Amino acid sequence: MTVQDRISGSYADLSDKLRVAAKFVSENPAEIATRSLRSVAQSSGVSPATFSRLARALGYRDYEQLREEGRLVVERQMSPFSERAAKLRAQAGKEQGRALLEHQSAACIANVEKLVASVNRDALERAVRQIDEAKTVLLVGSMGSAGVIDYLGYMGQWFKQNWKVAGRNGIELSATLSRINEGDVVVGLVKAPYARRTVAALKAAQDRGAKTVVISDSPTSPALQFANHSFIVATQSPQFFSSYAATLVLLETIISMLIARAGPDAEEQIRAAEQTIERLGENWTP
């Protein structure tokens, strides 16, 4: 369980002073990981004793243990993919494929369990309602998130004619964003290392009056400052690349909720799409 997980799970039970300290820890992981307790206290305006009490309230032995765990998280977020791959290869040399499968599966299951435990159901309902009522829904994702956002678009376009996946090149994305206005929704998926294009698209959407739904991996994600609705999804993985397993669960849940809201109309749209696919001979048949 990470520092962020512990804060999320305990926040409601913290005193006002501890909440201030917890908010600082959540929003400034690099500072917590790299600076002394005295320096952190000066920056935050929170006493060292309060940070020590917070650490114990979160289940740590002391502040140094909290700081060390935060350092490991920051190190993972900042380390290059090549460095992570080298560590994975070294570990793989000591283990059989079965062990690697078990480690990967366990990490994905843990991420999904964190999602189930931490996601705010009311916030999810509000985001889904905003998406459902939008005039246009634009889906934005770059780098590692591009394929996942394509999958979300594939699912949504079965029963939503107003969904569009943003183009990959700058001209197409800019042209699409220029048509986004109040009443539209932009869904952005962005994970570390954070794609500048996605963050800029979310800012542009808000500037034009659209609402935004942001799915990211950390409270420090630069995309969150441009979010009307936001969801933090764990991506921990023993491999070199962040895991999208829990993110896929969230996206598929959003689709299920949209279908439930649409009712019989969604069924008709999906049936019509199936018939068109059949006429075009898209599906392989023996």
C-alpha positions as CSV (number, residue, x, y, z in Angstrom):
1,M,0.0,0.0,0.0
2,T,1.5,3.4,-1.0
3,V,1.5,6.6,0.9
4,Q,-1.3,7.9,-1.4
5,D,-3.4,4.8,-0.7
6,R,-3.0,5.2,3.0
7,I,-3.9,8.9,2.8
8,S,-7.0,8.1,0.7
9,G,-8.1,5.4,3.1
10,S,-7.6,7.4,6.3
11,Y,-8.3,11.0,5.3
12,A,-11.9,11.1,6.6
13,D,-10.6,10.1,10.1
14,L,-7.8,12.6,10.3
15,S,-8.0,15.8,12.4
16,D,-7.9,19.2,10.5
17,K,-4.2,19.7,11.2
18,L,-3.4,16.2,10.0
19,R,-5.4,16.7,6.9
20,V,-3.4,19.8,6.1
21,A,-0.2,17.8,6.5
22,A,-1.7,14.9,4.4
23,K,-2.6,17.2,1.6
24,F,0.9,18.6,1.5
25,V,2.4,15.0,1.4
26,S,0.0,14.0,-1.3
27,E,0.7,17.1,-3.5
28,N,4.4,17.3,-3.0
29,P,5.9,13.7,-3.1
30,A,9.2,14.8,-4.5
31,E,9.7,17.4,-1.7
32,I,8.8,14.8,0.9
33,A,11.2,12.3,-0.6
34,T,14.2,14.6,-1.0
35,R,14.1,17.2,1.8
36,S,14.5,17.0,5.5
37,L,11.6,17.1,7.9
38,R,12.6,20.6,9.1
39,S,12.8,21.9,5.5
40,V,9.4,20.4,4.7
41,A,7.9,21.9,7.8
42,Q,9.2,25.4,6.8
43,S,7.8,25.0,3.3
44,S,4.4,23.8,4.4
45,G,3.8,25.8,7.5
46,V,3.1,22.6,9.3
47,S,5.1,21.6,12.4
48,P,7.5,18.7,12.3
49,A,5.5,17.1,15.2
50,T,2.3,17.2,13.1
51,F,4.1,15.3,10.2
52,S,5.3,12.7,12.7
53,R,1.8,12.3,14.1
54,L,0.5,11.9,10.5
55,A,3.0,9.2,9.8
56,R,1.8,7.2,12.8
57,A,-1.8,7.8,11.9
58,L,-1.1,6.3,8.5
59,G,0.4,3.2,10.0
60,Y,4.1,4.0,9.7
61,R,6.6,3.5,12.4
62,D,7.8,7.1,12.1
63,Y,8.1,9.9,9.6
64,E,11.3,8.5,8.1
65,Q,9.5,5.3,7.1
66,L,6.8,7.4,5.4
67,R,9.6,9.4,3.7
68,E,11.4,6.3,2.5
69,E,8.3,4.8,1.0
70,G,7.6,8.1,-0.8
71,R,11.1,8.1,-2.1
72,L,10.7,4.7,-3.7
73,V,7.5,5.8,-5.5
74,V,9.1,9.0,-6.8
75,E,12.1,7.0,-7.9
76,R,9.9,4.6,-9.9
77,Q,8.0,7.5,-11.5
78,M,11.2,9.3,-12.5
79,S,13.3,6.3,-13.6
80,P,13.7,5.8,-17.3
81,F,11.9,2.8,-19.0
82,S,15.4,1.5,-20.0
83,E,16.4,1.4,-16.3
84,R,13.3,-0.4,-15.3
85,A,13.7,-2.9,-18.1
86,A,17.3,-3.6,-17.0
87,K,16.0,-4.4,-13.5
88,L,13.3,-6.6,-14.9
89,R,15.8,-8.5,-17.0
90,A,18.1,-9.0,-14.0
91,Q,15.2,-10.3,-11.9
92,A,13.9,-12.6,-14.8
93,G,17.3,-14.3,-14.8
94,K,16.6,-15.5,-11.2
95,E,13.1,-16.6,-11.7
96,Q,11.1,-18.9,-14.0
97,G,8.3,-17.6,-16.2
98,R,5.7,-18.9,-13.8
99,A,7.0,-16.7,-11.0
100,L,7.0,-13.7,-13.3
101,L,3.4,-14.4,-14.2
102,E,2.4,-14.6,-10.5
103,H,4.1,-11.3,-9.7
104,Q,2.5,-9.5,-12.7
105,S,-0.9,-11.0,-11.9
106,A,-0.6,-10.1,-8.2
107,A,0.3,-6.5,-9.1
108,C,-2.6,-6.1,-11.4
109,I,-5.1,-7.6,-8.9
110,A,-3.8,-5.3,-6.2
111,N,-4.2,-2.3,-8.5
112,V,-7.8,-3.3,-9.2
113,E,-8.5,-3.8,-5.5
114,K,-7.2,-0.3,-4.8
115,L,-9.5,1.1,-7.5
116,V,-12.5,-0.6,-6.0
117,A,-11.6,0.6,-2.5
118,S,-10.7,4.2,-3.4
119,V,-13.0,5.3,-6.2
120,N,-15.7,7.7,-5.1
121,R,-19.0,6.2,-6.4
122,D,-20.8,9.6,-6.4
123,A,-18.0,11.2,-8.3
124,L,-18.1,8.4,-10.8
125,E,-21.8,8.8,-11.3
126,R,-21.4,12.6,-11.8
127,A,-18.7,12.1,-14.4
128,V,-20.7,9.5,-16.3
129,R,-23.8,11.7,-16.3
130,Q,-21.7,14.6,-17.7
131,I,-20.3,12.3,-20.4
132,D,-23.8,11.0,-21.2
133,E,-25.3,14.4,-21.5
134,A,-22.5,16.0,-23.6
135,K,-23.1,17.2,-27.1
136,T,-19.7,15.9,-28.2
137,V,-17.3,13.6,-26.3
138,L,-13.6,13.9,-27.4
139,L,-11.2,11.2,-26.2
140,V,-7.5,12.2,-25.8
141,G,-4.6,10.0,-25.1
142,S,-1.0,10.0,-26.2
143,M,2.1,7.7,-26.0
144,G,1.3,4.7,-23.9
145,S,-2.3,5.8,-23.4
146,A,-3.1,6.1,-27.1
147,G,-4.1,2.5,-27.7
148,V,-6.2,2.4,-24.5
149,I,-8.0,5.6,-25.6
150,D,-8.6,3.9,-29.0
151,Y,-10.2,1.0,-27.2
152,L,-12.4,3.3,-25.2
153,G,-13.5,5.0,-28.4
154,Y,-14.2,1.6,-30.0
155,M,-16.5,0.6,-27.1
156,G,-18.3,3.9,-27.0
157,Q,-18.9,4.3,-30.7
158,W,-21.0,1.1,-30.7
159,F,-23.8,3.1,-29.1
160,K,-22.7,6.7,-29.0
161,Q,-22.6,8.6,-32.3
162,N,-21.1,11.8,-30.8
163,W,-17.9,10.2,-29.6
164,K,-14.6,11.0,-31.4
165,V,-11.0,10.0,-30.7
166,A,-8.7,13.0,-31.1
167,G,-6.2,12.8,-34.0
168,R,-2.6,12.0,-33.3
169,N,-1.0,14.8,-35.3
170,G,-1.0,18.4,-34.1
171,I,-3.0,19.9,-37.0
172,E,-5.8,17.4,-36.6
173,L,-5.9,17.7,-32.8
174,S,-5.9,21.5,-33.0
175,A,-8.7,21.5,-35.6
176,T,-10.8,19.2,-33.5
177,L,-10.3,21.2,-30.3
178,S,-11.3,24.4,-32.1
179,R,-14.8,22.9,-32.5
180,I,-15.1,22.0,-28.8
181,N,-17.3,24.3,-26.8
182,E,-19.5,24.6,-23.8
183,G,-21.7,21.5,-23.5
184,D,-18.9,19.2,-24.7
185,V,-16.8,16.8,-22.7
186,V,-13.1,15.9,-23.2
187,V,-11.9,12.7,-21.6
188,G,-8.1,12.6,-21.1
189,L,-6.0,9.6,-20.2
190,V,-2.5,10.4,-19.1
191,K,0.1,8.4,-17.2
192,A,3.7,9.1,-16.3
193,P,5.7,10.1,-18.2
194,Y,3.0,12.6,-18.9
195,A,2.3,13.5,-22.5
196,R,2.5,17.3,-23.0
197,R,0.0,17.0,-25.9
198,T,-2.7,15.5,-23.7
199,V,-2.2,18.1,-20.9
200,A,-2.3,20.9,-23.4
201,A,-5.5,19.5,-25.0
202,L,-7.2,19.4,-21.6
203,K,-6.3,23.0,-20.9
204,A,-7.5,24.1,-24.3
205,A,-10.8,22.3,-23.8
206,Q,-11.4,24.1,-20.4
207,D,-10.4,27.4,-22.0
208,R,-13.2,26.9,-24.5
209,G,-15.8,26.1,-21.9
210,A,-15.9,22.3,-22.2
211,K,-15.9,20.0,-19.2
212,T,-13.0,17.5,-18.7
213,V,-12.7,14.0,-17.2
214,V,-9.1,13.1,-16.4
215,I,-7.8,9.7,-15.6
216,S,-4.3,9.6,-14.3
217,D,-1.9,7.8,-11.9
218,S,-0.9,10.3,-9.3
219,P,-2.2,13.4,-7.4
220,T,0.9,15.2,-8.8
221,S,-0.1,14.6,-12.4
222,P,0.0,18.0,-14.3
223,A,-3.3,17.1,-16.0
224,L,-5.3,17.3,-12.8
225,Q,-5.2,21.1,-12.7
226,F,-7.4,21.0,-15.8
227,A,-9.9,18.4,-14.5
228,N,-13.6,18.9,-13.7
229,H,-13.8,15.2,-12.8
230,S,-10.7,13.2,-11.9
231,F,-9.8,9.6,-11.1
232,I,-6.4,8.4,-9.8
233,V,-5.8,4.8,-10.8
234,A,-2.9,2.7,-9.5
235,T,-0.4,1.5,-12.1
236,Q,2.2,-0.4,-10.0
237,S,3.8,-3.2,-11.9
238,P,7.0,-5.4,-11.7
239,Q,7.6,-4.8,-15.4
240,F,9.3,-1.7,-16.9
241,F,6.0,-0.1,-18.1
242,S,3.1,1.1,-16.0
243,S,0.2,-1.3,-15.8
244,Y,-3.2,-0.2,-17.4
245,A,-5.1,-3.2,-16.0
246,A,-7.0,-1.2,-13.4
247,T,-7.5,1.6,-15.8
248,L,-9.2,-0.8,-18.2
249,V,-11.5,-1.9,-15.4
250,L,-12.5,1.7,-14.8
251,L,-13.1,2.5,-18.5
252,E,-15.2,-0.7,-19.0
253,T,-17.2,0.3,-15.9
254,I,-17.9,3.7,-17.4
255,I,-19.1,2.1,-20.6
256,S,-21.4,-0.3,-18.6
257,M,-22.8,2.7,-16.7
258,L,-23.4,4.6,-19.9
259,I,-25.2,1.6,-21.5
260,A,-27.4,1.3,-18.4
261,R,-28.3,4.9,-18.6
262,A,-29.1,4.7,-22.3
263,G,-31.5,1.7,-21.9
264,P,-33.2,0.3,-25.0
265,D,-31.7,3.0,-27.3
266,A,-28.2,1.6,-26.7
267,E,-29.5,-1.9,-27.6
268,E,-30.9,-0.5,-30.9
269,Q,-27.6,1.3,-31.7
270,I,-25.5,-1.8,-31.0
271,R,-27.9,-4.0,-33.0
272,A,-27.7,-1.6,-36.0
273,A,-23.9,-1.6,-35.8
274,E,-23.8,-5.4,-35.7
275,Q,-26.0,-5.6,-38.8
276,T,-23.8,-3.1,-40.7
277,I,-20.7,-5.1,-39.8
278,E,-22.3,-8.2,-41.0
279,R,-23.3,-6.6,-44.3
280,L,-19.8,-5.4,-44.8
281,G,-18.4,-8.8,-44.1
282,E,-16.0,-7.5,-41.4
283,N,-16.2,-10.6,-39.2
284,W,-14.4,-13.8,-40.2
285,T,-16.7,-16.7,-40.8
286,P,-15.6,-20.3,-41.6
